[in-house]
Structure formats: structure tokens, C-alpha cells
Amino acid sequence: MQRHTITYLLRTAALLLGCFFVLTACQNDQQEVDKLFTRKIMLEEARQIESFLSEKGVVKARLTAPFMQRRAIDSAYMEFPKTLHVDFYDSTTKIESTLDARYAKYFQYESKILLRDSVVVINVANGDTLRTSELWWDQNKQEFYTTAPARIHQRTQTMFARQGLRAAQNLTWKEFNQASGTFLTSDSTFMQ
């Protein structure tokens, strides 16, 4: 019986000593632990950007910019802090409209671009020109929208959208929020 008690005590002592070594050996520097859990942002930079957007083998747009930064975090995005220019093509690859902005931010997973600071969209065929301080471009819907004040200048009139608008990326259709200005319409556009 005494031998059994000694074996029990030795095993208990070994177990306690083992736990002590495990606890003291696992002690980490707090800074090392913090490094493991800090959020890391991957940053890529590129210069003289030229990118093409195509759909089913047909080129839809050409984007150029002098500088781009791509940030890979939870929701990856690209920034164009030094201007952006886009040419939009029709089905025959003829330029139908252009876009210029001093700043842009592309949200990759949403396929949307936020454009800011002196945003100008021009329909090449008829000269319609959209100007605003902020504009969203939805690539999937191929349209622009904003809640910021905007104006569209046409050959014979200028229209103001005090609380934003929606428009096709080639400016063939437009929806104004609180519009004002001189409008030329045909009699068929009014309901009786």
C-alpha cells in the first residue's frame, strides 16, 4: 500500500511540475501577441494606368489615370487620387461619351466608382455635358447617380438638378431630382 501511495505522489508531483513548465513556457510578450491580431492593410501602387472594361469580348470602356493605389482589406478598393479619365464605347467601339474627375475610388466587389471633385461627363455625339462635385458610376447598370447638385448643359438649354439625378452613362436619358432651368419639350410629353 505504501508503494502505491508513493507512485501516486510521484505522478501528482510530475503532473504539477509539467503544468508549471507549460504555463511559464507559454508566456508571450504582449507586443508580439498584439502583432498577431492587428489589422494589416496591403497597399499596392501603380503609375500610368490604362485599363479596359469589356463584356462578352466587346470593349465597353477605357480607363486611364496617372496614379492608382489598391488597398486590400475587408472590402478591397482602388483609389485614383490624381485624376481619372474614362472613354465609353458603343457597340462599334466608337467613343460615345467621356468622363473626367480629379478623384475616384473603385469598390471592387460592388463594381461601383465614387467620383469627386470637378466631375464632367460628355456625350460626344450631341455635346450634352454633365457637371457635378460628386457622382457614382454603377458599372453593372451602366448609369450614373448622385444626390449632390448637378447641371446638364445642352446646346439649347441648361438644366439644374438641385438634389441630384440618375442618368445613363452615355447621357441618353436623365432623371432629375428637383429640377429647374429652361426646358424645351414637345406637347406630347405632357399628360392631359
N, C-alpha and C positions, 0 to 999 in steps of 0.2 A: 504494500500500500504506500509505503514511503517512496518507493521508486516511481510510482505513478504520480505522486504529488510533485516530485522534483521535475519530472518530464513536463507536467502541466505548467509549473512555474517558469521553466526554461522557454517553453513555447510562448507563454504570455509575454515574457521579457523580450523575446525576439520580435514578436509582433509589435510591441510598443516601440522598440528601438527602430524597427523598419518604418513605422508611421512617422517617427520623429525625423528620420532621414528624408523621407518623401516630402514632408511638409517644409523642411528647411531647404531642400534642393530645388523646390518649385517656386521659390521666391524670385520675383522678377522686378526689375527696375520699372517704376511707374511710367517713365518716358517711353520705354520700349513697348509697354502694353498700349499706351496711347497711340503710338505709331501704327500699330496693327489695326486700330479702329478709326483712324482719321479718314475722312473722305478725300480721295485723290481725284484730281481733275487732270485728264490727259489733254494736252494742248498741242495742236499741230498748226503750223503756219505755212502759207504758200503765197507766192507772188506771181503776177502776170497770169491771172486765171482766165481760162477760156473753157467753157463747159457747154455741152449740147444736151437739150432735153428732147427725147424722141418718144414716139408712141407707135407701136407696131411697125417699126422700121422707118417711120417718117419723121424728119426733123421738125419739131414744133417751136423750139426757141434756142437762142444762142446767148449765153451769159458771159460777160467779160467784166473783170474787176482787177485793179492793181494789187490788191492785198486781201487775203482771207485768213481767218483763224477758225479752226474747228475745235470745239470743246466736247470731249467725250465724258459725260456724266450721266446721271439717271436718264435724262432726255437729251440726247445729243443735238447740238445745233452748230451752225456756222455763222460767223459774223463777217460782214464786209464793211469795215469802218471807214474806208477811204473811197467811196463811191462804188456804184454798180450800174451797169448798162445791160439791157436785155433787148434783143430783136426777136419779135414774134413772127412766125412764118405761117402762111396759109398752106393749103394742100398742094400747091405747086411750088413750094419753097420760096415764094416771093415774100418779102418783108411786108406785113400788113400793119404792124404797129411797133412802137418802141417805148421803152421805159427807162427813166434815169432817176437815181436817188443818191443822196450823199451818204446814206447809211442803210444797211439791210441786215436782217437776222433771219436765217433759214432754219425752220424747225423740221428736222429731217423726218421724224415719224408721223408728222401731221401733213406733210407736203404743203406747208404754208410759209410765206415770207412776209415779214413785217418790214415795211419800207418807211423811212423817216427822212425829214429834212429836205425840202425842195424836191418833192416827188412830182415828176412830169411824165404823163403818158400821152403819146401822139399817135393818132390813126393816120398812116401815111397817105392813104387814098384821098381822104376828104379834108385832112388837116385839123380835125377835131382834137382839142388839147385839154387834157385833164390836169389840174394843178391842185395840190393839197400838201399839208405838212406831214400827214401820216396816212398810210394806205396798206391794207392787207391784200396779198395775192394768193388766192387758193388755186393751186396748180391742178387739182383734180377737177374742180368745177370750171376752170379757165375763166375766172372772174375776179374782179377787184371789189373791195368794200371798205368803208370807213365810217366812223361816227364823227370824225373831225370835219370842220367846214371845208368845202371843196368848190371848185368852179370849173365849168367846161366852156371853153371858148370855141365857137364855131364861126364860119365865115360871116354869117349874118346876125349872130346873136351870142350873148354870154349868159349862161345860167349859173346861179349860185345855189348850192346845197348847204344850208346853214347847219344842219345836223347830219351830214354825211350822205352817202349814196352807195349803190351797188351798180356795177357795170360789167359788161363783157370785156375780156382783156383786149379786144380789138375796138372797143367803144361803139359797137353797132347797136347796142341797147343800153339804156341807163334808167335807174330808178332813183329819184331824189327824195331826200327827207327834208321837209320844209324848204321847198324851192322858191326862188324868187328870180326876177330878171325879165327880159323881153323874150317872149316865146312866139314863134311863128308856127301856126298849126292849120290844118285843113279843117273844114266844117265836119268832116266825118269822125274826127277824134272826140267830139263832144257827144255825150249821151243826151237824149231828149226825153 
